[in-house]
Amino acid sequence: MTRDTISRRSFLTTTAAGAVAVGTLGKAGRALAAGPLKVAGIYTVPVEQQWVSRIHIAALAAQDRGDIAYVYSENTANTDYPRVMREYAEMGYDLIVGEIFGAEAEAREVVADYPNVAFLMGSSFKEDPALPNLSVFDNYIQDASYLSGIIAGAMSETGNIGMVGGFPIPEVNRLMHAFIAGAKEMNPDLTVQVSFIGSWFDPPKAKETAFAMIENGADMLYAERFGVSDAAKEKGILAIGNVIDTQPDYPDTVVASAIWHFEPTLDAAIAAVKAGTFTAADYGTYSFMKEGGCSLAPYGTFEGKIPQAALDLVAARAAAIKDGSFTVEINDEEPKSS
Amino acid sequence: MDILDILFSAAFWAATVRIASPLIFATLGELLCERAGVLNLGIEGIMVAGAFAGWIAVWAGLPLWGGVAVAFLVGAMLGGVHSVLSVPFGLSQHVVGIGMTLLATSLTFYMYRVILPEVSSPPKITAFQPLDIPVLSDIPFFGAALFSQTALTYLAFLLAAVMAYVLYRTPLGLAVRAAGERPEAVATQGLSVTAIRMGAVIVGSGLMAIGGAFLTLSAFDSFFFEMVNGRGWICIALVVFGAWRPGKAVLGALLFAAFDAFQIRLQQTPMGAFLPYQFFLMMPYILSILALIVMSRRADVPAALMVPFNKGER
């Protein structure tokens, strides 16, 4: 792996960390650069953070297979984002992966300027036929969220579930709706409390919001943000993880996690670029369960503690989702408390 | 839960005190700087650096109080840079402060990546736990609200008392206040305005860093970028709200925190069903601005705030 000194904000970081990387991780770098596809990732947060970590892991796996040579810039400010895209495009990268939620219009201008570079970007909007080199994706993991909701509905004794989100954008909303739909399968009279904290990374605030929901009767939390599982742990109630498996950090309180696998999305894009067929498309469907894009994390410490009725329904619905006989509704509206 | 239930629940007041604590540290730090005549806009970045430094020190094996000390030292060092540029060099305090915020934020990410080149998520530490104060924590309602907090919260309130005492009851405090009002009078007394101002910025910055460290050592147990999330800027306003007085500044921090704790709970009342969530998130800021307008009418701005002092110059 090599790291590039692209983003001004992370310039210092990447140069120094690059020095570290040469020693420990540099072995996969330049030697492979001739054959594999040159892929660059541009992320607005450090690569270990939840959503982006799933993309990063998939890219590293593709690199280990020898399919791509991968570099990335992390912690890139949205205001810097188009410039960093441009720099990678100028450097001759074949495929640029990232997230343009915070720079949708500016990023599309860059895409238009580099028709020979493929862009695969997380976006709240759909693909645009006028920009054939931009495909969009998002974490459409509503299938797994729905299944995790079934477990939550069965495990909540008060029938009161608290959900703390960052911002009500489509990817957050649809997962919350799927989760609620799943929970209502087990408990139709369920009440949900929904709050948004107006920030992606303010765990103390997320935790305070979760505390308020617990005071208000919630005995199960949907941990869309960091900090929520901590409130659950502190108050001794249960929580459901989202996007990544958080049970190792909270073995006694996180029952299940809906996890996102970016591999099918990235691998499809790599194949398309290699075949010369990359075009404007919505890669969102590659996050569906039948594509292997999402799954429920192993029950781990909660093996044997989840009611059999819930497990049976999860198994039945998972099979039905995979064979196409059951579809989880995609609802991008902002969810409200009930 | 309706509005009265919220206001009469001990949990609401406990949350208020908890949310106010980091603001109190940082506001007192800013207040000290400004009392000596230096506006320190490095506060946001210094809080980020403090949040990181305290956490990483504990992660590396230091005890929690060691983490607090490391945060203070890192803040003091950044304050040292700020003070050199803003006091003896007399550069624009706005530019120096914003520059410090950018520098401290970037430097923090740099250190983060050097220390933790490959992690799957930021490691967790064992944070300060709530500490029940004997006897006092048994008082109905008030015990649960005020006396089951973490040690750092108690320190925040203690610090406010100490700062009020030092500023108003000691010769040192008089010198600090005079440096921000009439630096030439300080110089006439044979004291060094430069030394007093630099000292105030260094100590004040250290306190801001503890405010940041509160987030990683007490409010939460790990470090995330952007977790300071504008709290530093709030503290700048709280200093004005507090009319540059420690007691009033603490009151301001509590008021802001109460609005915040209130809106979080208000979202789950029937009002939450028809008002957009942004309205609730705005509440603490809007109410604070209104309070600021009322309070600041009689505020005494330190006369020499942001005025560089050159010895012998008239």
Interface residues (C-beta under 8 A of the other chain):
Chain A: R9 S10 L12 T13 T14 A16 A17 V20 A21 T24 L25 V45 P46 E48 Q49 Q50 S53 N75 P168 Q193 S195 F196 I197 G198 S199 W200 F201 D202 P203 P204 K205 K207 E208 T209 F211 A212 M213 E215 N216 F226 G227 D230 I244 D249 E334 K336 S337
Chain B: M1 S9 A11 A15 R18 I19 S106 L107 F109 Y110 Y112 R113 V114 P117 E118 V119 S120 S121 P122 K124 L215 A219 F220 D221 S222 F224 F225 E226 M227 N229 D260 A261 I264 R265 Q267 Q268 G272 A273 Y277 Q278 L281
